[in-house]
């Protein structure tokens, strides 16, 4: 190890020896003959690099010309062609020859880099092509090149090191048992033309990339295990060297930094933590050096975070004082606004706490030192400044608080009680810290934030919200009481004016908990509802949070309807403010959904306000849709005559507008208006349900439900507008977006109406027939499937040409668009089970079922994407289950012709597949596996790498 002492007395580089261009004898080996048979035939551009034969004297020039075109040609098409050709050249047999030529000293670094990359690709991907008797020659030449580039281009040096690392991994452990020790010994040789520092940095680069190359290598699994074991043994040749170089006072900063990066790379091989102690301590000492700070942090965090580290509790306990010793440096960094340093120290503290809280909590006698670490992380959570403008550190700590809480609550009752006593005060402090961090900056400061910073802050607040919700499990109802007391004191105090930011943060805390936790039995919610009207709302952010808090309490309001009038006026007033669009509309929707049976007294006012904001076009499209859903919930609780009355006033303006649009010549602007109106109707019908079949109400609540009298209002409206919709459809039948919007109205109505949809079936059949006669679109197929699922007698309708629909759906199976194919497959899985109960369906299946099977087999044979095979398997399974006798006859006939559904199949393989399918009538998963296996055979992919993720 002492050999690198020479770097203290660098006398400059020795005179450089002339290096001959090394050439591997691979080019004259049987490998060359084998590879030449698959030589690329690229003729992408004119010039030397177009020559497909690539004679040895020309290859280097050809590659140089292509590289020049890649780097300097302004034409992007020429660049792309050159890049494609060069990628082929890198994997060609000639790469063994031109790679070395491109590494010549007279070439620029970009050219040399390509040569080094080509060598790495050949070694890492085509190792089996290299004869064993040439391993040593290749190794020696790589060492020679690395030595030469030790004082040359760093990017080329790194690429050569990666190539040698790949070679070492392929030879270990049998062909090169002491690879790492040999590397160290060879680079310590003093007869090298490179000075000691250059050799040292080159060796460290090689040692750094070796574990990284291992992590990304394509070694087979059994080889990876052998090599990992070999590398673990080789640590003995690496760590002492790293310790010496890091602790040696004469080591330059560049060497020490490289040592830390090398250590960081090796610890990710799951080296025992106790073997890393000396280097970890040296890395902690290096944190005081600003040039080494980042590398030291990375090394320490990687060492601490390895999964196996928790086994070495004694070493972990030794690390706690080292981390706590960074507190003064952390405070100074925060005070000086040094975000990089505070961020790095926080990473170290969190890595130790988050990865090993359970192991450290188990050491009861050391509870005080671990508590000190927890408090240090608390300081990081509450670091001064607004995220992400003034600090980016606090977000790192949030996951730690989840982990610590989970570990505490996982202990047996007695031990948990002890730790609850210690850590409950800590978690109450955490709530205060988080709510402070969640506060908005002043309006003036916030105005200067970029949109990206505002979005990051929004996400940060969501993370805080999730943490508060989680903390409730630890603190329980006392947390809500704590928040309520603070809000009450804030709003009722006359001593000093309160900031809207403080009020907003406390409400945000309530909202975070109430959104996911059942607060129906909380004794503080009535007081909170009473406090909300007292809040002076002069800010959009505060108003938003007030709205979301009311929305989060909507279930509580359903159980306490007397309090609805306290907050509903606030929500209706907010509807008129476009800046509160999302919060006000979503809150009204929640109230209408949860409290609909208590809203009839307020219904007229809600409808009037909603209608007003809709006509004024205050809200964006998505919020308009939500508002219609809210009104659907609201109207569902009224008597039928009241529903019809409100529907008339609500949708009449839109029907009139749609009538006008139906007369116009189709164009992009009126298309948007049509889709918008149809969307409003479909969203209204999605939630307008007078049958209450989706309600979860039990017991006394059922007495609130009105008894439906008269026709279903949705059916009444649909029948009134059906002719108008057909008129619109006649002009837009070729437009998928309009067809989809039309189908959405009926599809959502079918889901809601169930048997009440019966009066619409004849008209719907006629409309579907017109759609299919024009073009079978995915939305139309989905609607047919959904109508069929709810109303099987759809196919008894005289106006529906079942045969035409069936044939169109078969045609749709061959479309290139995946949604259309999926819709068609779904249609058949709903239709085929009806062949025994619906005569018209049974007849068309008998007549055209074979055509369906052939289309399915063609798709499996290679005409459809492999990602759709499960859908086609569903059709086969359904055919087998409901049409077995027909399928058993059809499948044998269909697979009889040679070359169908693929020329790659033997008669035996086809026979096996048909027998497998016919035997499996119960397990759908097995049929999907059979189809996947069969499609791979059809495509010639069975047993290849392409099947790995399939």
N, C-alpha and C positions, 0 to 999 in steps of 0.2 A: 504493500500500500504506500510505502514511503517513496515510491518511484515518482509520485506526483509532487514531491517537494521541489522538483526541478522547476515547477511553474513559478516559484518565487524569484527565480533568477533568469527570467526570459532574456536571452541575448538576441532575440529577433529570430525570424525564420531562417533555416539553413538554405543554401542555394538549392533551388528546386531542380530535381532530376527530370529529364525528359521522359515522359510516359508514352510507351508504345500503345497504340490502339489495341486493347485486348479483344480477342475474338474467341468465342466459345466454339469448341469443335462440334457443338450440337448441329451446326449447319451441314456437316458431312456425315452425320449419324443416321441410323435407320429412322429416327424420329423425324428428321428433315424430309425423308422420302414419304413418310406417312402423312406429314402435315402439308406437303406440297400438293397432295391430291385434293385438298380442300382450300387451295389458295384463292383468295378473294378476287373477284373479277370487276371490281369497282372501276367505272370510267366516268367519274363525276365531273371532272374539269379538264381543260386542255393542259398540256405541258407534261413534264417528266412524271409528275405524280399520278398521271392518268394510266401509265403503263401497267397492265395487269400482271406481267411477268416479273417485274421488279428485279432485274438482274443485279447482282451484288454491287457492282461499281456505281449503279444508279440509285439504289434505294435511299441512301442518305440524302442525295440531292432532291429526290422526289418528296421526301418527308419535309425537308427544309422549305421547299416551294409551297407545300400545303400549309405549313406552320406560318409562313410569311403571309399567305392569304388569310389565314384565320386571324392573325393579330393586326394586320394593316390594311386589308381590303375594306373600303367603306361600304361595299355592297353586302347587305345582310344575307342575301341568298347565297352568295359565294362563300361567306363565312360559314353558313350552315352546311353547305356541301363539303367544305374543307374539314369541318369538325366531324362530320359523319365518316369521311374517308379515313381521317386520322384514328378514329375509334376502331375502325376495322384493321388499320395498320398495326395498332398496338397489340392486337391478339393474333396477328399473322405469324407464320414461321419466321419471316424475315426480321421480325422485331428483335430476335436474338442478335442479329448482325448490326442493324442500324442503331440500336440503343447505345452500344458502346461508342460508335462513331459520333453520335450526338453529344456525348459527354466530353469531347475533346476540348482542351483549354481555349481554343480560338473561337468557341461558340458562345453566344450570349446566354445568360441564365435561363431565359424562357425556353430556349432550345434544349439546354442541358436538363432542365426540369422534365420535359417531355420524354427524353431518353430514360431518365431515372424512373419515371412513372411506368413506362412500358416494361422495364425490367421487373418492377414490382408486380404488375399485372400478370406477366408470364410466370413468375415464381409462385404467386399466390393462387392462381386459377389453373395453371397447367403443370403443376408439380409432377404429376404422374408421367409426363412426357420427357422428363429429364433422366437420362441414364444414371444409375447409381455411381458409375465410375467417374462421373463428371461433377459430383457434389463438391469435392474439395477444390477443384479448379474454379468453380463458380464462387465459392466462398472466398477464396484468395483474391479473386479479381474485385469482388465487392469491398473487401477490406482495403485493397489498394486505392480504389476510387474514394472511399470514405476518408482515408488518410489525406488524399490530395485535396478534397473539398473541405477539410477541417479548417483551412484558412481561405476558403472561397465562399461561394454563394450559400447562405444558410438554408434557403428553401430547397436547393438541390441536395444539400447534405442531409436534411431531414428525410427527403424522399428515398435517398440511398440507404439510410438507416432503416427505414420501414421495409425496404426490399430485403436487407440482410436479416431483419427481425423475422420476416415471413419465412425466409430460408431456414433460420434457426428453429422456428416452431415446427416446420415440416420435418426436420432431421431429429429433433428431440423425441425421446431420450436415447434411442438406440444408436442412431448414426452420429449423434453429437451429444454425448452424455453430459459433458461439463461446458455447455455452450457459453454461459454467462461468465464463468471463471476464465475461460479462454479469451473472451472479449476483453476482460479487465487486463489479463496478462499481456495480450498483444498490443493494447494501447499504452501500456506502461513501458514498452520497449524504448530504450533511449536512442536507438539507431534510426529513429524516424526523422524525416526531413522537416517535421512540424514541431514547433516549440511546445513546451509542456502544457501551457494553458490551452492551446488549440487542441491538443490531443485529449486533454481532460474534458473540454466542452463537447468534443465529438463523441467520446465514450458516454458521457452523461446523456447526450441526445439519443444515442443508441439504446441505452438502458431505459430511458423514458418511454420510447415508442414500443419497446418489446411487450410490456403488459397491455398497452393500448391495442397493438396489433392482435394480441391473443384474444382480447374481448370481442373483436370484430371479425376474427378469422372464420374461414369456412371449414374448419377441421371437423371430421365426423365426431359424434358425441363420445365414442369410446376413446378416440385419440385426445380429445379435449381433456378428459379426466387424467390421462397419463401425463400430458404436458403440464397441466395445472400442478400436479404433484411434483413434477420435476422442477418447475419454477419456484415452488414453495421451498424446496431444498436449496435452490440457488440463491435464495435470500441471504444465505450465509456469506456469499461472496459480494453482495451488494451493500447491505446495511452498514457493515463496518467501514467501508469506503466512504459512504455518504456521511456517517458520523464524523470521520476524520476531516473531510473537506469542509463540513459545516462549522466545526469547532476550531479549525485551524485559523489563527489570527491573520495569517498572510493570504488567505483565500480572497480573491477579488469578489466584488458584489455579484458580477455576472455568473461566477462559478457557484456561489452560494444560492443564488436564485434558481439555477439549473438543478442543484441538489434538491431543493425543496420541491420542484416540479417532478423530479424523478421519484422522490419518496411518495408524493401524492399519487403517482401512477401505480407504484408497487403495492400500496396498502389496499387498493381496490381488488387485489387478488385474495382478499380475506386472510391476510397475514395475522397471526395471533397478536392481540393488542399488547401483550406483555413484551413481545419482541420489538415493539415500536417505541417503548418508553423513552429511551435515550433520545431518539430523533424527535419525538413529540415535544420533549422538554426543550431541545435545541430550537425547535420551531417556535415555541412560546417566547424564548429569548429573542428570536429574530423579529418578533412583532414590533420591537422598539425601533427597528430600522425601517424607515419609510419606503425604501426601495424594495425591501423584502416582504413588506406587510401583506400584500395581496397573495403572494405565493405561500406565505406561512399560514394564512387563514385557510386557503384551499387545502393545504396538506393536513392541518389539524382537523378540519371538518370531515374530510374523507376518512381519516384514521378513526375518528370517534364514531362515525356513522356506519361503519361496516357492521353487517348483521350479527356477526359472531362476537362482537366486542363485549356484549353484555355478560359473557361468561367470565370475564376477567374483572371481577368486582373490585379487587384490591387496586388494580391499575386505575379504574374509574374513580375510586376514592382519592387517589393521588392527584387526579386531574382537577378536582373541585377547587383546591386552593390556588392552582395555577390560573383557573378561570376567574375566580374571585379577585385575584391579584391584578386583573385588568380593569377593575372598576374605576380607578383614578384616571387611567388613560381614556376610558369611555367618557367620564364626566368632562374631561378637558376637551375631547373631541366634540361633544355636544355643545359645550360653551363656545367653542371656536367655529361652530358651524361646519365641522369636518364630517360630512355625511358618509364618506367612504370608510373612514376609520370606525365610526360608530356602527355602521352597517356590518363591517367585518367582525367586530367584537361581539355584536349581537348574534351573528351566525354561529359563532363558537359556543356561546352560552346556550343557545336554543338547541344546537346539535347534541350537546351533552344532556340537557334536560329532557328533550323530546324523545330521544332514542333510548334513554336508560332510566326513565323516571321510576319504573316498577322495580328495577334492580336496586336503585338507590333508596327508594322508600323502604325496601325490605331491610336495609341496614339501620334498624331503629336507633342504635347507639350513636349514629351519625346524623340524626334528624336535624340538628341545628345547622350543620354545614349545608345540607340540601335545602333547607328553608332559606338560607342566605342566597343560594343560587336562584331559588324561585323569586326572591325579592329583586335580585339583579335583573331577571327577565321581566319582572313587573316594571322596573325602571325603563327597560327597552320598549315595553308596550306603551308606556305613557310619555315617551320621548317628546320634548316640546316641539311645537310647530304643526302645521297642517299637512297631512298626507294628500297628494304626493309632491307638493310644491316645496315645502320646507324640510321634509324628511321622508325617507322610504323604508325605514327600519321597522316600525311598529307592526306592519303587516306580517313580518316574519314570525312573530311570536304567537299568533292566534291559535295555530294548530297545537302548540304546546299545552295550552289551557284545556283543550279537549282531552289530550292524552293523560295529563295529570289527573283530571277528574275521573276518567274511566278507570285509571289504575287505583285510585283511592276507593271508588265504589265497588271494585272487584275483590277487595279484601273481605275476610270473614267479619262478622258483625262486631266482635270486640275490638279488633285492630282498626276497623273502619271508623268506629266511634271515636277512637283516639285521634285519628288523622282528621276526622271531621271537625273536632274541637280546635285543632291547629289551623286548618285551612279554610274553614268557613269565613273567618274575618278577612283572609287573603282574597277570597272570591268576592266578598262585598266590596273590598277595595278595588278589585278588578272591574266591577260594574261601574263604579264611579269613574275610573280611568277610561274605560271604553266609551262611556257616554260623553266624557269630555273630548275624546278624540273624534267622536262622531259629529261634533258641533261644526256648523258651517262657519266660515270666516266672515268678516264684516262684508256688507254689501259692496263697498268700494273695492276691497281686495278681491272678492269673488268675481267682480266684473272684469278684472285683468286676467283671470285664468283662461287658458285655452280650452277648446271643446274637449280635447283629449284628456286634459287634467281633470275637467269636471266629470268625465266618464269614469276615469280611474277612481276618483273620490266616491262616485256613486257605487261602484263595485266594492270598494273598501267598506262603505257603510253596510252593504249587504252582508259582507263577511262578519262585521261586528254584530249585525242583527242575528245571524246564525249562531254566533258565539253566545250571545245573551240568552237565546232560546235554549241552548244546551246547558248553560249555567243554571237555569231554572231547576233542572233535575237535582242539583246540589243544594240550592238554597230554598226552593219551594215557595210557598205562599208569602213567606217573609220578604222575599224579593219584591213582590208586587206592593206590599205594604210600605216598604222602604221607598219605592219610586213614588207612590201616591203621597206619602208624607212630604217628600221634597217638592213635588209639584204643587201641593196645597200651600205649603209655606211660601213658595215662590209667587203664586198668584194672589195670595191674600195679604202678603206683607206690604205695609205702607211705609216702611223705613227707607227703602231705596228702589228705584225703578229696575225692573228685571229686563234682561236681554231676550229677544225673541229666540236667539240661538239656544239658550239654556232651556227654555220652555220646549222648543222643538225636539231637543235631544231626549228629554225625559219622556215626552209623548212617543218618540221613536222607540224608546225602550219598552214601553207598554205595548206598542204595536207589534214589536218583534216577538214578544211572548204570546200575545193574544192570537196571533195568526196561526199558531200551531199547537198551543197548549189550551186545554179546556179550562176556561176561566169562569164557567157558568156558576160555580159555587163560591167564587171569590167575594169577600165582603167589602172589597174596595172599589169594585167596578161601578156600583151605583154612585159613589162619591165622584168617581172620575167622569161619568156621564154628566153629573151636575156641574163639574168644573169646566167642561169643554166650552159651553156658551160664554163663560167669563173670560176666555182667552181673547186678547186683542189681536186680531189677525190683520197684519199690515204687510205681510210678506208672502210671496208665492210658495217658498219652501215650507214655511210654517203651515200655510193653508193646505198644501199637499199632504203633510203628515197628519193634520187634523182629519182630513178625509180618509186616509188609509187607516187611521186608528178607529174611526167609526165603522169602517168596513170590516176590520178585524173583530169588532164586537157585535157583528150582525146576529150571530147565533145567540149571544146573550140577550140581545134586544127581542128575539123571537120568544124567549122565555119570560121576558119582562116588558111586554108591549106598551105598558103605560109610559115608558121612557122614550118611545119612538118620537113623540112630538118634540122632545128636547133637542134632537139632532137632525131630524128630517129637513126642517127649513134651511139649515146650514148647507146641506147637500144640494137641495134644489137651487139655492142661490148660487152655489159654486158651478152648477151646470152651465151658467151663462158666461163663464170665464174660460176662454180658449186655453189659457195657460194652465188651467186645472183640469183639462179634458180627461186625461187618463185616470187621475185619482177620483174625480167626481163621478164619472160614468161607471167605473168599476165598483165604487162604493154603492151607488144606487142599485146596480145589478145585484150585488150581494144582499142588500136589504130586501129587494123585491123577491129574491129567491128564498131567503130564510124566513121572512116575515109576511109573506103574501096574504095569509089568512087574517092578518090584523091590519092590512092596508086599505080595505075598501073605503073607509072614511076619507082617506087621503088620495084615492085613485084619481078623481077628477083633476085635482091640482097637479099631481105627478104627470098625467097625460098631457095636460095643457102646457106645462113648462117644457116637457120633452118635445112636444110637437113644435113649440116655438123655436127651440134651439136647433131642431132638425131643419126647419124651413129656412132659418137664417144661415145654415151651413157653417156653424161655429166649429164643429168637430170634424176630424179626419175620418176617412172611410171606416177604419177598424173600430173607432169609438162609436160611430153611428150604428154599426152592426151590434155592438155590445148594448147600446141603448135600446135597440129593438128587442133584443133578448130580455132585457129588464122589463120592458113593457109586456112581453109575452108572459113572463112569470106573474106580473101584476094582474093582467086581465084574466088569467086562469082561475083566480079566486072569486070572480064576479059571477052573477047570474047571466044566463045566455043573452037575454035581451040587453043587459048592460054592456056585455062584451061586444055585441053587434053594433050598438050605438057608438061605442068608443072606436071600434075598428073603422066604422064609416068615416068619422071625423079624422082619424089618424092616417088612413091610407088613400082616401079619395084624391088628395092633391097629387099623389104619386101615380095613381091610375090615370088621371087626366094627363099627366106629363108623358106617361108611357103610350097613351093613345096618340098623342101628337108625334112622339118619336117613331111610332110604327108606320106613320105616313111618310116619313122622310126617307130619302135615299141613303143607304148605309154609308157611313163615314166614321173615321176614328173617334171624333168627338161625341157623336150620338151613341156610339157603341159603349163608351165609358159610362154614359148616363143610364143606358139600358141595363148594363151589368150591375150598376149601383142600385137601381130600383129593385131589380130581381133579387139582389143580395139582401136588401132590407126586408123584403117579403119572406124569403127563406129563413132568415134569422128570427123573425117574428114567429113564424110557424114552428120553429125548432122548440120553443119553450111554451107556446100557448097550448096547454094540455088540460082540458076540463075533466078528463077521466081520472086524474090523480094517480095513475098506475105507477108513477115513478116516485111518489112521496114516501118518505120514511116515517111519517107520523104514526104514533101508536096511541092506544088508550083514549083519553079524553080529547086529544087533538082531533080525532076523527069526527067529533061532533061539530067542529068548525067548518067541515067541508060542505059546500053547497051541493044540493042535488041538481044535476044537469037536467034542464028541461028544454025540449025542442031540438032542432038539428044542430050538429056540431058547427060552430062558427067558422072554423077553418075550411070545412067542406063548402059552406055557403059562399065564402069569399073565393075559394078556388073555382067553383062552378061559375061565379060571376065574371071572373077574369080569364077563364080558360080560353075563350075565343080570342081574346086580346093577345094572350101569350102565344097562341098558335099563329096569329097574324105576324107577330114579331119573329117567331121562329121561321116562318116561311121565307123571310128576307135574309135571315142570318143562319140558315141551316148548315152552311159550310164553315161557319166560324166556331171553332172548338170552345172558345171562352164563353160565348153567348149560350151555346148548347149546354155547356157545363152549368151555367147559372140557372137555366131553365130546369135542368134535371135536379139541381140542388133543391129547388122549391118542392118538388114532388117527393124526392127521396127523404127529405127531412119531415115532410108531412106524413109519409107512410110510417116512419118510425114513431111518430107521435100519435097518429090516429088509430093504427091497428085496424080493427074490424070496421071502424067508422069510415074508413077510406073506400069501402065497397062502392058507393055511388059514383066514384071517380074512375073506376076500373075501365068501363067501355071507352071513355074519352081518352084515357091514358094509353090504352092499347092502340087506338088509331094514331095517336101522336108518335108512339114508339115505332110503329110501322113506317111512318113517313121518315123518321130519322134513319132507320136502317136502310130504307130504299135509297137514301142519299149517300150516307157514309157511316159505317159502324164505329162510333167514337167511344172512348173508354167510359165517359160519364154516362152515356146512354146504356151501356152494358151494365154498369154498376147499378143504375136505377132499376133496370129489368131484374137483376139479381135480387135487389132489396124488395122490390114489389113481390116478386116470386116467393121470397122467404116469408113475408108477412101474409101474403094473399095468394096461395097456390092456385086458386080458381081464376087467376089472371089469364091463364092459358085456355080457359073455357070460353073466353070472350070471342064472339064471332068476328069482331073487327080486327083481331090480331092474327096475322099470317105467321103461325108458329114455325112453319117450314122456312120461311124467309129469314126470320130471326135466327133460327138455328144455323142456317147456311152463312149468314153474315157473321155470326160469332165464330164459326170455323175459319172464315176468311180472316177475321181479326187476329186469330192465333198466329198468323204468318206476318203480321205487321212488325216493323222494326222497333216501334216504341214500346218499352217495357210496361208502362201503365196500362196501355190498351191490351196487351197480352195477358197481364195479370187480371184485368177486369173480365176478359173473356173466359179465362180459366175459372175464375170465381163464379161466373154465370153458369158454366156447365156443372160445377159441383153442387149448385143449388137446383139445377134443372133435372139432372139425371135421376135423383132419388124420387122424382114425381112420375117417372115413366109407368109405374104400376097403378097409380091412382088417378092420373089425368090421361084420358084416352088420346087426346091430340098429341101429347108429349110422347106417349108410348109409340104412337104410329110413326112420328118423325124420327125417333131414335132407331126404330127397326129399319126405316128406309135409308137414313143418312148417317147412322152411327158408325158404319165402316169408314166413311169419309172423315169423320172426326178422329177415329183411331189413327188413320194414315197421317193426318196432319200432326197429331201428337208424336207419332214415331219419327216423322221428318224433323220435327223440332229437336227431339232427343238425339237424332242422328247427326246433328251439327248445324241445323238451320237457325236455331235460337241460341241466345246467350246462355252459358252454363249457369248464370245466376238465377235463371228462371226454371231450373229443372224441378224444384220442389212443387211449383205450380202444375207442371205437366204430370208429375207423379200423383198429385191429388186427383186429376181426371182419371188416370188409370185405376187408382184405388176405388174411385166411385163407380166406374164402369164395372169393375170386378165384383163389387159388393151388390150392385143393383141390376146388372145386366150380364150375369156370369155366362149363361149359355151362349148369348150372342158374342161376347168377348172371346170365349174359348174358340169359337169358329173363325171370327174375324182375324184374330192375332196370328193364327197359323197361316191363313191365306195371305195376310199382309206381309209377313216376313219371308214368304216363299221366294219372291223374285231375287235373283242374284244381285248383289250390290245395293240392296235396300235394307235398312235406311243408310248404310255406309258400305263402301267397297272394302273397308278394312275388316269387316266381320266375316267369320267363318260360319257355315251352316250350324255347326255345333254350338257356337256362342249364341246365335239367335234362338236356337231351340232351348238352350238352358235358360235364357232370359224369359221366354214365354212361359215356360214351366214354373219358374220362380214367381212370376207375377200372378199366375192363375192359382198358385197354392196359397198366396197370402191375402186373406180377406178380412183380417182383424187388425193387424199391426201396420198402421200407416207409415210409421217411422222406417220400418223395414223396406217398404216399397220405395220410399225416397232414397234409401241407401242403394237399392238395386238399380234405380234409374241413374243415380250418380255414377255408379260403377259402369253401367252400360254406355252412358254418353262418353265416358273417358275412352272406352274401347272403340267406339265409333269415331272418335276424333284422333286416335292414335296417341293418346296422352297417358294411357294406363301405365303406371310404374315409373313415370317421369317426375322430375322436380316440380312440374306444374301442378301436381296433385297435392303438394304439401299443405297448402292452405285451403283445400277444397273440401 
